[in-house]
Amino acid sequence: MATAGTAPLFLGVVKGMVTMRRSPLRRYRRLARVITLAGALLAALLLATVAHAQDVPVTPARAVRVQTSGGFFTLTIPAAPVSPTQPITALLAAPVAPSPESSYVVRPGDTLFVIAQELGVAMDELAAANAIADVNVIEVGQVLRVPAGATVPARPLPVVDSSLPITERMTPAAQQAQPGSPFYRTTWLTYYGRPGIPLMGIMGEDEPTTVTTWLRAQADAYDAANGPDLGVTPAYHLVYGMATKAPGDDGMHVDYLPDDVVQKYVDAALAESVAVILDVQISAYTPADAIRRALPFLKHPNVHLAIDPEFAMVELGQLYPGDPIGYVTAEQVNEVQQVMAEYLRANKLAGQRVLLVHQFQNTMIVDKEKLDPAVPEVALTLSVDGFGSPYAKITKYNALVDGSTPFAAFKLFYDYDEPLLTETQALGVEPGLAGYAIGTTPNMIIYQ
């Protein structure tokens, strides 16, 4: 689990297959089987994706000690929340006005780490001022004493109206999408992962033919949920550039998929009328440089790109990606869009392409209001990631999807969302647990 609002580097997190609600026992049996077959691969991998857990009162996590040719490492399996209705870290930029000025009232989605950041004080100082023994445990409605010198922000929570039809709750850009836009009258449904590595997501569970069968079954469920006016666009979502703890020969901490492997998936997708997203975990590259290796694949009309700021190495002296959690600026995202647009124009490639940018904290896209949504060749899409309870996921999504979001994506985890949102809940057609509902309709649903 993440601690104090930061994400440790898990060496692996078990992801779900298409069976939607797998029991923990079956999950752990599968983990044991994967460890037995792929221990050496795990040792070489060194860094897989972080599942972006929100902090909750939890039962003890499970640790598995794995032996490889390089020695031992410990694989940590995040524990399940005690209750899916309890507030867990949503990492939202939506704290509340205090009363009085020397106090702060905890609202849904708050964590002590985020509150301390907002107040401009150290988390340990805030914990000491309130005699908080476990920094992972705070309660909605709890009144926190604000240390002297801190400034309490006052920001309203987003207004959510889920009573409107699904198409009327889309972002303005999505409502105005024209033929030729990737989001014209459709909901994207993507399966995320790294080919050959089941631990990183469902795309690594099997060969493209089998995964496509699962993907289409899930897409059919969304086609039934999103109403008569929208179709579904299924997509393979490949972790093309994987962040690694080892620097590699070039010192950039990224392992790109071989071209022949990517081409195999692109060809399979073309044959099945499926889209492809090539996702890059930025690491030591600039965002623009991180995606350059993927540009030649844009010659295929079904290929799109994504960047993951979590793994951007932005801090001076940072040793490896993901610790601390990275970020990108709006200027950098705009540069990536321009690089894509220039490549498409130079090679006379038709069709607008998606650029997906991941986020699970409000700090992961700096100066978000300066994003340029008007690059003609690019459909800029902002994803809200992170696993947890319906309550945490929905409140985070509603806070992070705002007026600066051209197109919106929402990431779900088959094994680690407890309970997993249904298709209608994920789209905001019906409320999630405890009556909380998605406000802005996601244009893309990502399953890991």
Backbone hydrogen bonds in HBPLUS format (Angstrom, degrees):
<---DONOR---> <-ACCEPTOR-->    atom                        ^
c    i                          cat <-CA-CA->   ^        H-A-AA   ^      H-
h    n   atom  resd res      DA  || num        DHA   H-A  angle D-A-AA Bond
n    s   type  num  typ     dist DA aas  dist angle  dist       angle   num
A0003-THR N   A0006-THR O   3.04 MM   3  5.51 122.6  2.38 143.6 155.3     1
A0006-THR N   A0003-THR O   2.95 MM   3  5.51 167.0  1.96 121.9 126.3     2
A0027-ARG N   A0023-SER O   3.00 MM   4  6.25 152.0  2.08 148.5 157.5     3
A0028-TYR N   A0024-PRO O   2.91 MM   4  6.19 158.0  1.96 154.8 158.5     4
A0029-ARG N   A0025-LEU O   2.98 MM   4  6.24 155.6  2.04 148.8 155.9     5
A0030-ARG N   A0026-ARG O   3.01 MM   4  6.17 156.9  2.06 145.4 151.3     6
A0031-LEU N   A0027-ARG O   2.97 MM   4  6.28 150.3  2.06 143.0 151.8     7
A0032-ALA N   A0028-TYR O   2.97 MM   4  6.26 159.2  2.01 150.2 154.1     8
A0033-ARG N   A0029-ARG O   3.10 MM   4  6.40 154.7  2.16 145.5 152.1     9
A0034-VAL N   A0030-ARG O   2.93 MM   4  6.21 161.4  1.97 154.2 158.9    10
A0035-ILE N   A0031-LEU O   2.87 MM   4  6.10 159.2  1.91 154.5 160.3    11
A0036-THR N   A0032-ALA O   3.04 MM   4  6.21 159.8  2.09 146.1 151.0    12
A0037-LEU N   A0033-ARG O   3.12 MM   4  6.37 154.2  2.18 146.7 153.2    13
A0038-ALA N   A0034-VAL O   2.80 MM   4  5.76 141.9  1.94 148.4 158.9    14
A0042-LEU N   A0038-ALA O   3.02 MM   4  6.27 155.0  2.08 152.2 158.9    15
A0043-ALA N   A0039-GLY O   3.09 MM   4  6.40 154.4  2.16 149.5 155.8    16
A0044-ALA N   A0040-ALA O   3.11 MM   4  6.42 151.4  2.20 144.2 151.6    17
A0045-LEU N   A0041-LEU O   2.86 MM   4  6.03 146.9  1.96 147.2 157.1    18
A0046-LEU N   A0042-LEU O   3.21 MM   4  6.38 168.4  2.22 156.3 155.2    19
A0047-LEU N   A0045-LEU O   2.68 MM   2  5.49 140.0  1.84  90.6  90.4    20
A0089-THR N   A0055-ASP O   3.06 MM  34  4.82 142.3  2.21 115.7 127.0    21
A0082-VAL N   A0057-PRO O   3.22 MM  25  6.21 160.1  2.26 162.5 156.5    22
A0062-ARG N   A0077-ILE O   3.17 MM  15  5.10 149.6  2.27 150.6 151.4    23
A0077-ILE N   A0062-ARG O   2.72 MM  15  5.10 175.3  1.72 169.8 170.1    24
A0064-VAL N   A0075-LEU O   2.88 MM  11  5.11 167.3  1.89 146.0 150.0    25
A0075-LEU N   A0064-VAL O   2.80 MM  11  5.11 169.8  1.81 157.8 155.8    26
A0066-VAL N   A0073-PHE O   2.85 MM   7  5.50 175.2  1.85 174.4 173.6    27
A0073-PHE N   A0066-VAL O   3.00 MM   7  5.50 148.6  2.10 148.3 158.3    28
A0068-THR N   A0071-GLY O   2.70 MM   3  5.25 164.8  1.73 163.3 168.9    29
A0071-GLY N   A0068-THR O   3.09 MM   3  5.25 167.9  2.11 110.3 113.5    30
A0086-GLN N   A0083-SER O   3.15 MM   3  5.54 162.9  2.18 113.1 118.1    31
A0090-ALA N   A0109-GLY O   3.15 MM  19  4.32 152.6  2.23 124.0 123.5    32
A0103-SER N   A0100-PRO O   3.15 MM   3  5.66 158.6  2.19 121.9 122.6    33
A0146-VAL N   A0102-SER O   2.90 MM  44  5.31 167.8  1.92 150.4 146.8    34
A0104-TYR N   A0144-LEU O   2.86 MM  40  5.00 144.5  1.98 139.1 149.0    35
A0144-LEU N   A0104-TYR O   2.71 MM  40  5.00 175.0  1.71 152.6 154.1    36
A0106-VAL N   A0142-GLN O   2.86 MM  36  5.27 169.0  1.87 154.0 157.2    37
A0141-GLY N   A0106-VAL O   2.71 MM  35  5.04 170.6  1.72 138.7 142.1    38
A0110-ASP N   A0107-ARG O   3.12 MM   3  5.82 165.0  2.15 145.7 146.4    39
A0115-ILE N   A0111-THR O   2.94 MM   4  6.13 166.5  1.96 155.8 160.1    40
A0116-ALA N   A0112-LEU O   2.90 MM   4  6.00 161.7  1.93 148.9 153.7    41
A0117-GLN N   A0113-PHE O   3.07 MM   4  6.36 152.2  2.15 142.6 150.2    42
A0118-GLU N   A0114-VAL O   2.93 MM   4  6.22 159.6  1.97 152.3 157.6    43
A0119-LEU N   A0115-ILE O   2.89 MM   4  6.13 149.3  1.99 149.2 158.2    44
A0120-GLY N   A0116-ALA O   2.88 MM   4  5.94 124.7  2.19 138.7 152.9    45
A0121-VAL N   A0116-ALA O   3.05 MM   5  5.26 161.5  2.08 147.9 150.4    46
A0120-GLY N   A0117-GLN O   3.19 MM   3  5.06 137.2  2.39  92.6 104.7    47
A0151-THR N   A0119-LEU O   3.41 MM  32  5.26 155.1  2.48 136.4 136.6    48
A0126-LEU N   A0122-ALA O   3.05 MM   4  6.41 156.7  2.11 152.2 158.4    49
A0127-ALA N   A0123-MET O   2.84 MM   4  6.11 158.8  1.88 153.5 159.8    50
A0128-ALA N   A0124-ASP O   2.89 MM   4  6.07 158.9  1.94 145.2 150.8    51
A0129-ALA N   A0125-GLU O   3.01 MM   4  6.17 154.1  2.08 144.4 151.2    52
A0130-ASN N   A0127-ALA O   3.13 MM   3  5.30 142.9  2.28  99.9 110.7    53
A0132-ILE N   A0127-ALA O   2.94 MM   5  4.89 173.5  1.95 142.3 144.1    54
A0131-ALA N   A0128-ALA O   3.28 MM   3  4.99 171.6  2.29 101.6 103.9    55
A0137-VAL N   A0134-ASP O   3.06 MM   3  5.68 170.5  2.07 123.7 126.1    56
A0142-GLN N   A0139-GLU O   2.97 MM   3  5.38 162.0  2.01 132.9 135.0    57
A0150-ALA N   A0147-PRO O   3.25 MM   3  5.97 161.8  2.29 139.8 140.7    58
A0168-GLU N   A0165-PRO O   3.00 MM   3  5.33 131.1  2.25 107.3 120.7    59
A0169-ARG N   A0166-ILE O   3.34 MM   3  5.35 153.6  2.41  98.4 106.1    60
A0441-THR N   A0169-ARG O   3.00 MM 272  5.39 150.2  2.09 108.9 118.1    61
A0174-ALA N   A0171-THR O   3.05 MM   3  5.19 117.0  2.46 100.5 115.6    62
A0175-GLN N   A0171-THR O   2.96 MM   4  6.27 158.1  2.01 157.9 164.6    63
A0176-GLN N   A0172-PRO O   2.99 MM   4  6.14 140.9  2.14 144.8 155.0    64
A0177-ALA N   A0174-ALA O   3.29 MM   3  5.08 163.8  2.32  99.1 103.8    65
A0181-SER N   A0178-GLN O   2.91 MM   3  5.72 160.3  1.95 149.7 152.4    66
A0184-TYR N   A0181-SER O   3.17 MM   3  5.24 162.2  2.21 116.6 114.5    67
A0231-GLY N   A0185-ARG O   2.98 MM  46  6.29 165.9  2.00 135.3 137.0    68
A0187-THR N   A0231-GLY O   2.96 MM  44  6.22 149.5  2.06 130.0 136.2    69
A0233-THR N   A0187-THR O   2.84 MM  46  6.02 156.8  1.89 135.8 141.8    70
A0188-TRP N   A0443-ASN O   2.87 MM 255  6.19 172.4  1.88 150.4 148.6    71
A0445-ILE N   A0188-TRP O   2.87 MM 257  6.11 158.8  1.92 143.7 148.3    72
A0189-LEU N   A0233-THR O   2.89 MM  44  5.98 158.7  1.94 142.1 141.8    73
A0235-ALA N   A0189-LEU O   2.92 MM  46  6.13 136.8  2.11 151.2 147.7    74
A0190-THR N   A0445-ILE O   2.89 MM 255  6.31 166.1  1.91 161.1 165.8    75
A0447-TYR N   A0190-THR O   2.92 MM 257  6.18 161.3  1.96 152.4 157.8    76
A0191-TYR N   A0235-ALA O   3.04 MM  44  6.48 153.3  2.11 161.7 166.7    77
A0237-HIS N   A0191-TYR O   2.76 MM  46  5.36 150.9  1.84 157.2 148.4    78
A0192-TYR N   A0447-TYR O   2.88 MM 255  5.92 175.9  1.88 167.8 166.7    79
A0203-MET N   A0192-TYR O   3.17 MM  11  5.47 172.1  2.17 120.1 120.0    80
A0193-GLY N   A0237-HIS O   2.95 MM  44  6.43 130.7  2.20 164.9 175.2    81
A0239-VAL N   A0193-GLY O   2.81 MM  46  5.61 152.7  1.89 136.6 140.1    82
A0197-ILE N   A0194-ARG O   2.99 MM   3  5.59 160.9  2.03 148.7 147.8    83
A0200-MET N   A0197-ILE O   3.06 MM   3  5.85 163.7  2.08 125.6 130.1    84
A0201-GLY N   A0198-PRO O   3.28 MM   3  5.74 173.9  2.29 117.5 119.3    85
A0204-GLY N   A0201-GLY O   3.00 MM   3  5.81 159.9  2.04 123.0 129.0    86
A0205-GLU N   A0202-ILE O   3.05 MM   3  5.14 166.4  2.07 110.3 113.8    87
A0211-VAL N   A0207-GLU O   3.06 MM   4  6.27 172.9  2.07 162.4 164.7    88
A0212-THR N   A0208-PRO O   2.83 MM   4  5.85 152.7  1.91 147.7 154.9    89
A0213-THR N   A0209-THR O   3.35 MM   4  6.64 144.6  2.49 137.0 144.7    90
A0213-THR N   A0210-THR O   3.06 MM   3  5.25 124.5  2.38  99.8 113.5    91
A0214-TRP N   A0210-THR O   3.27 MM   4  6.73 156.3  2.33 150.0 155.5    92
A0215-LEU N   A0211-VAL O   2.80 MM   4  6.04 163.0  1.82 154.9 160.5    93
A0216-ARG N   A0212-THR O   2.87 MM   4  6.00 159.3  1.91 148.8 153.3    94
A0217-ALA N   A0213-THR O   3.17 MM   4  6.36 152.5  2.25 142.2 149.2    95
A0218-GLN N   A0214-TRP O   3.03 MM   4  6.36 159.3  2.07 153.2 158.5    96
A0219-ALA N   A0215-LEU O   2.80 MM   4  6.02 153.1  1.88 146.9 155.7    97
A0220-ASP N   A0216-ARG O   2.87 MM   4  6.05 151.0  1.96 145.1 151.7    98
A0221-ALA N   A0217-ALA O   3.27 MM   4  6.60 148.2  2.38 139.0 146.5    99
A0222-TYR N   A0218-GLN O   3.17 MM   4  6.58 148.7  2.28 144.9 153.0   100
A0223-ASP N   A0219-ALA O   2.85 MM   4  6.13 147.1  1.96 147.9 158.3   101
A0224-ALA N   A0220-ASP O   3.06 MM   4  6.31 142.7  2.20 142.3 151.0   102
A0225-ALA N   A0221-ALA O   3.12 MM   4  6.32 135.4  2.33 131.5 143.7   103
A0226-ASN N   A0222-TYR O   2.86 MM   4  5.89 148.7  1.96 154.9 159.0   104
A0275-ALA N   A0234-PRO O   2.99 MM  41  6.30 166.0  2.01 152.9 149.0   105
A0236-TYR N   A0275-ALA O   2.85 MM  39  6.24 156.1  1.91 151.6 147.9   106
A0277-ILE N   A0236-TYR O   2.77 MM  41  6.22 155.3  1.83 161.2 168.0   107
A0238-LEU N   A0277-ILE O   2.84 MM  39  6.04 143.0  1.98 166.9 172.3   108
A0240-TYR N   A0238-LEU O   2.87 MM   2  5.34 116.5  2.29 110.1  92.5   109
A0279-ASP N   A0238-LEU O   2.86 MM  41  5.91 169.5  1.87 176.9 178.6   110
A0240-TYR N   A0279-ASP O   2.78 MM  39  5.21 120.9  2.13 130.2 148.1   111
A0257-LEU N   A0240-TYR O   2.86 MM  17  5.36 142.8  2.00 146.7 158.6   112
A0241-GLY N   A0279-ASP O   3.05 MM  38  6.39 164.2  2.07 140.0 144.3   113
A0281-GLN N   A0241-GLY O   2.79 MM  40  5.63 169.4  1.80 148.8 152.1   114
A0242-MET N   A0255-ASP O   2.97 MM  13  5.07 170.0  1.98 134.2 130.8   115
A0255-ASP N   A0242-MET O   2.82 MM  13  5.07 160.3  1.86 141.3 147.6   116
A0244-THR N   A0253-HIS O   2.90 MM   9  4.95 152.9  1.97 127.9 129.5   117
A0253-HIS N   A0247-PRO O   3.00 MM   6  4.16 167.2  2.01 126.8 123.7   118
A0251-GLY N   A0248-GLY O   3.14 MM   3  5.19 154.5  2.20 103.0 110.9   119
A0284-ALA N   A0252-MET O   3.28 MM  32  4.87 165.9  2.30 146.3 143.4   120
A0261-VAL N   A0258-PRO O   3.10 MM   3  5.42 126.4  2.40 104.6 117.7   121
A0262-VAL N   A0258-PRO O   3.16 MM   4  6.53 164.3  2.18 157.1 161.2   122
A0263-GLN N   A0259-ASP O   2.83 MM   4  6.04 163.6  1.86 153.3 158.5   123
A0264-LYS N   A0260-ASP O   3.04 MM   4  6.13 146.4  2.16 135.3 143.7   124
A0265-TYR N   A0261-VAL O   3.27 MM   4  6.66 153.7  2.35 147.5 152.8   125
A0265-TYR N   A0262-VAL O   3.06 MM   3  5.31 117.6  2.47 100.3 114.6   126
A0266-VAL N   A0262-VAL O   2.87 MM   4  6.18 158.0  1.92 154.8 162.1   127
A0267-ASP N   A0263-GLN O   2.84 MM   4  5.95 168.2  1.85 153.3 156.0   128
A0268-ALA N   A0264-LYS O   3.05 MM   4  6.20 158.3  2.09 140.1 146.5   129
A0269-ALA N   A0265-TYR O   2.85 MM   4  5.96 154.3  1.92 144.1 151.6   130
A0270-LEU N   A0266-VAL O   2.87 MM   4  6.14 157.4  1.92 150.7 156.8   131
A0271-ALA N   A0267-ASP O   3.02 MM   4  6.24 159.1  2.06 148.6 153.9   132
A0272-GLU N   A0268-ALA O   3.09 MM   4  6.27 135.9  2.29 138.2 149.8   133
A0272-GLU N   A0269-ALA O   3.10 MM   3  5.04 127.5  2.39  93.6 107.7   134
A0273-SER N   A0269-ALA O   2.88 MM   4  5.83 103.8  2.47 142.2 159.8   135
A0274-VAL N   A0269-ALA O   2.78 MM   5  4.56 172.9  1.79 138.4 140.6   136
A0273-SER N   A0270-LEU O   3.31 MM   3  5.05 163.6  2.33  99.2 104.0   137
A0276-VAL N   A0302-ASN O   2.82 MM  26  5.95 152.8  1.89 165.3 158.7   138
A0304-HIS N   A0276-VAL O   2.77 MM  28  6.04 144.0  1.89 152.6 164.9   139
A0278-LEU N   A0304-HIS O   2.87 MM  26  6.24 163.7  1.90 146.0 147.2   140
A0306-ALA N   A0278-LEU O   2.96 MM  28  6.04 133.6  2.18 149.2 139.5   141
A0280-VAL N   A0306-ALA O   2.94 MM  26  6.13 156.7  1.99 133.3 138.6   142
A0308-ASP N   A0280-VAL O   2.91 MM  28  6.12 144.0  2.04 157.6 154.1   143
A0285-TYR N   A0282-ILE O   3.39 MM   3  5.81 153.8  2.46 137.1 133.9   144
A0283-SER N   A0311-PHE O   2.99 MM  28  5.04 122.1  2.33  94.5 110.0   145
A0313-MET N   A0283-SER O   2.88 MM  30  5.13 169.3  1.89 126.7 124.1   146
A0290-ALA N   A0286-THR O   2.87 MM   4  6.01 149.8  1.96 155.9 165.3   147
A0292-ARG N   A0289-ASP O   3.30 MM   3  5.28 151.4  2.39  99.9 108.1   148
A0294-ALA N   A0291-ILE O   2.95 MM   3  5.39 141.0  2.10 110.5 121.9   149
A0295-LEU N   A0292-ARG O   3.13 MM   3  5.30 149.6  2.23 104.5 113.2   150
A0297-PHE N   A0294-ALA O   3.00 MM   3  5.72 145.6  2.12 122.5 131.7   151
A0298-LEU N   A0295-LEU O   2.83 MM   3  5.46 162.4  1.86 123.7 129.8   152
A0299-LYS N   A0296-PRO O   3.28 MM   3  5.97 167.5  2.29 114.3 117.6   153
A0300-HIS N   A0297-PHE O   3.11 MM   3  5.88 166.0  2.13 117.0 121.4   154
A0303-VAL N   A0300-HIS O   3.21 MM   3  5.77 166.9  2.22 127.8 126.8   155
A0305-LEU N   A0354-VAL O   3.07 MM  49  6.19 162.0  2.10 165.3 159.5   156
A0356-LEU N   A0305-LEU O   2.98 MM  51  6.42 159.3  2.02 139.4 144.0   157
A0307-ILE N   A0356-LEU O   2.87 MM  49  6.36 152.5  1.95 164.3 171.2   158
A0358-HIS N   A0307-ILE O   3.20 MM  51  6.61 162.8  2.23 161.8 167.1   159
A0312-ALA N   A0309-PRO O   2.93 MM   3  5.12 169.6  1.94 116.2 119.5   160
A0326-GLY N   A0310-GLU O   2.79 MM  16  4.50 167.7  1.80 120.3 121.9   161
A0318-GLN N   A0315-GLU O   3.07 MM   3  5.39 155.3  2.13 136.6 132.6   162
A0328-VAL N   A0364-MET O   2.96 MM  36  6.10 158.6  2.01 140.0 143.6   163
A0366-VAL N   A0328-VAL O   2.82 MM  38  6.19 162.3  1.85 156.0 157.5   164
A0332-GLN N   A0329-THR O   3.06 MM   3  5.17 119.2  2.45  96.8 111.2   165
A0333-VAL N   A0329-THR O   3.04 MM   4  6.43 159.4  2.08 153.6 159.0   166
A0330-ALA N   A0366-VAL O   2.85 MM  36  5.95 135.4  2.05 159.2 164.9   167
A0334-ASN N   A0330-ALA O   2.87 MM   4  6.09 160.9  1.90 153.3 158.7   168
A0335-GLU N   A0331-GLU O   2.98 MM   4  6.22 143.8  2.11 138.7 148.7   169
A0336-VAL N   A0332-GLN O   3.00 MM   4  6.36 153.3  2.07 148.3 154.7   170
A0337-GLN N   A0333-VAL O   3.01 MM   4  6.36 158.5  2.05 150.4 156.2   171
A0338-GLN N   A0334-ASN O   2.99 MM   4  6.28 154.2  2.05 144.6 151.4   172
A0339-VAL N   A0335-GLU O   2.90 MM   4  6.20 156.4  1.95 152.4 158.7   173
A0340-MET N   A0336-VAL O   2.99 MM   4  6.26 163.7  2.01 155.1 158.7   174
A0341-ALA N   A0337-GLN O   2.85 MM   4  6.07 166.1  1.87 152.2 156.6   175
A0342-GLU N   A0338-GLN O   2.81 MM   4  5.94 164.5  1.84 153.1 156.8   176
A0343-TYR N   A0339-VAL O   3.10 MM   4  6.23 155.9  2.16 143.6 149.9   177
A0344-LEU N   A0340-MET O   2.96 MM   4  6.22 163.7  1.99 155.5 159.9   178
A0345-ARG N   A0341-ALA O   2.92 MM   4  6.12 162.2  1.95 152.3 157.2   179
A0346-ALA N   A0342-GLU O   2.84 MM   4  5.88 164.4  1.86 147.0 152.2   180
A0347-ASN N   A0343-TYR O   3.06 MM   4  6.11 148.2  2.16 144.5 151.8   181
A0349-LEU N   A0344-LEU O   2.84 MM   5  4.91 170.9  1.85 151.4 153.2   182
A0348-LYS N   A0345-ARG O   3.09 MM   3  4.93 163.3  2.12 103.5 107.7   183
A0353-ARG N   A0377-GLU O   2.88 MM  24  6.26 163.9  1.90 149.9 148.6   184
A0379-ALA N   A0353-ARG O   2.74 MM  26  5.85 159.4  1.78 142.3 146.0   185
A0355-LEU N   A0379-ALA O   3.20 MM  24  6.07 160.8  2.24 127.5 127.7   186
A0381-THR N   A0355-LEU O   2.89 MM  26  5.95 167.9  1.90 156.9 154.1   187
A0357-VAL N   A0381-THR O   2.83 MM  24  6.26 150.9  1.92 160.7 170.6   188
A0383-SER N   A0357-VAL O   2.90 MM  26  6.00 171.7  1.90 150.3 152.6   189
A0385-ASP N   A0359-GLN O   2.85 MM  26  5.93 165.3  1.87 153.1 157.4   190
A0364-MET N   A0361-GLN O   3.28 MM   3  5.61 171.2  2.29 114.7 116.1   191
A0370-LYS N   A0367-ASP O   2.81 MM   3  5.61 166.6  1.83 128.2 132.9   192
A0371-LEU N   A0368-LYS O   3.06 MM   3  5.57 167.3  2.07 120.3 121.6   193
A0378-VAL N   A0375-VAL O   3.10 MM   3  5.59 162.7  2.13 121.3 126.7   194
A0382-LEU N   A0407-PHE O   2.90 MM  25  6.31 157.7  1.95 164.1 158.3   195
A0409-ALA N   A0382-LEU O   2.93 MM  27  5.92 150.3  2.02 141.8 137.7   196
A0384-VAL N   A0409-ALA O   2.95 MM  25  6.19 145.4  2.07 131.0 138.3   197
A0411-LYS N   A0384-VAL O   3.06 MM  27  6.16 168.6  2.07 157.2 153.9   198
A0393-LYS N   A0389-SER O   2.98 MM   4  6.18 172.8  1.98 163.1 165.2   199
A0394-ILE N   A0390-PRO O   2.88 MM   4  5.86 167.1  1.90 152.9 156.9   200
A0395-THR N   A0391-TYR O   3.12 MM   4  6.16 167.0  2.13 146.3 150.4   201
A0396-LYS N   A0392-ALA O   3.01 MM   4  6.05 157.5  2.06 145.4 152.0   202
A0397-TYR N   A0393-LYS O   2.94 MM   4  6.07 166.7  1.96 148.1 152.2   203
A0398-ASN N   A0394-ILE O   2.93 MM   4  6.11 169.7  1.94 155.3 157.9   204
A0399-ALA N   A0395-THR O   3.12 MM   4  6.21 141.0  2.28 137.5 147.0   205
A0399-ALA N   A0396-LYS O   3.10 MM   3  5.18 126.2  2.40  97.6 111.7   206
A0400-LEU N   A0396-LYS O   2.94 MM   4  6.14 156.1  2.00 158.5 164.8   207
A0401-VAL N   A0397-TYR O   2.95 MM   4  5.92 150.7  2.04 156.6 161.9   208
A0405-THR N   A0402-ASP O   3.03 MM   3  5.56 158.9  2.07 123.8 125.0   209
A0443-ASN N   A0408-ALA O   2.69 MM  35  5.35 147.9  1.79 139.6 149.4   210
A0444-MET N   A0408-ALA O   3.15 MM  36  6.50 131.2  2.40 144.7 151.5   211
A0410-PHE N   A0444-MET O   2.90 MM  34  6.32 147.5  2.01 149.4 158.5   212
A0446-ILE N   A0410-PHE O   2.92 MM  36  6.10 163.9  1.95 143.4 147.3   213
A0412-LEU N   A0446-ILE O   2.70 MM  34  6.01 167.8  1.72 173.2 174.8   214
A0448-GLN N   A0412-LEU O   2.94 MM  36  6.38 154.8  2.01 156.3 164.5   215
A0417-ASP N   A0413-PHE O   3.20 MM   4  5.38 144.1  2.33 140.8 137.5   216
A0426-ALA N   A0422-THR O   2.86 MM   4  6.07 159.2  1.90 153.9 159.5   217
A0427-LEU N   A0423-GLU O   3.16 MM   4  6.35 141.1  2.32 141.7 151.0   218
A0429-VAL N   A0424-THR O   2.78 MM   5  4.96 134.3  1.99 159.5 160.2   219
A0430-GLU N   A0424-THR O   3.37 MM   6  5.75 151.7  2.45 115.6 115.8   220
A0428-GLY N   A0425-GLN O   3.07 MM   3  4.95 150.5  2.16  97.9 107.1   221
A0432-GLY N   A0436-TYR O   2.58 MM   4  5.34 163.4  1.61 158.5 159.6   222
A0435-GLY N   A0432-GLY O   3.32 MM   3  5.74 139.4  2.49 138.1 132.2   223
A0436-TYR N   A0433-LEU O   3.43 MM   3  6.20 163.8  2.45 125.4 124.4   224
